[in-house]
Amino acid sequence: MKTLTNSMLCTLIHLTKNQLETKRHEIAELSQYTTKVIRESYNSEVEELVTILEILHSFLKNQSSLEQPTRSTKK
């Protein structure tokens, strides 16, 4: 079995550090992409909920206006 020289060890350490930095960069890019996807999904859900709220508010307003004449005729 061959022994590793200091130069070989330094080279391996350097290559390992480069690979580690590459992986960290990839993880950072994935993290940014994931954050972007989550944000877009969240914004989409918020828009849907706002639309539903507006529809319900409109429905309630129409329902209330239909009940108004009924209440006034009872008095």
N, C-alpha and C positions, 0 to 999 in steps of 0.2 A: 504494500500500500504506500502510495506516495504521500509525502507530507506537504502541506501548503506553506508556501513562503509568505513572508510579511507582505510582499508586493501582491501576491495572489489574494490574500485576505483583504487588503485595501481595495483591490479591484472588485471583489465580491461585495464588500460593504458599499462601495460607490454605486454598483449596479443595483443593489437592493434598495438603496436610498432613492435612486432614480425611479425604480418601479413603484416604490411606496408613494413618491410624489405624484406620479402618473395616476395611481389609484385614488389618491386624495382629490386630485383635480376632477377625475371622473365622478367621484361621489359628490363633489360640490356641484357639478353640472347637473347630475341627477336630482340633487336636492332642489336646485333652482327650478328645474323642469317640474318636479313634483309639486313644489309650492305654487308654480304658475297654474298647473292643472287643478289643484285644490282651490285656488283663488277663483279661477274661471267657473268651476263647478259651484262654488259658494255663491258667486254673483248670479249665476243662472238660477239657482234655487231661490235667492232673495227676490229676483225679478218675478219668478213664478208666484211667490207668496204675496208680493205687492199686487200683482194682477188679481189673484184670488181675493185679497182684501178689498180691492176696489170693486170687484164684482159683488161681493157680499155687502159692502157698504151701499152700493147702488140698489141692490135688491132690498135691503132694509129700508132705504129711503123711499122706494116705490111702495113697499108694504105699508110703511107708516103713512104715506100720503093716501093710500086706499082706505085706511082705517079712520083717517081724520073726518071725512064726511059722515061716516057711520056714527061716530061719537057726537058730532054736533047735532045730528038729527035726534039723538036720544035725549038731549037736554031739552 
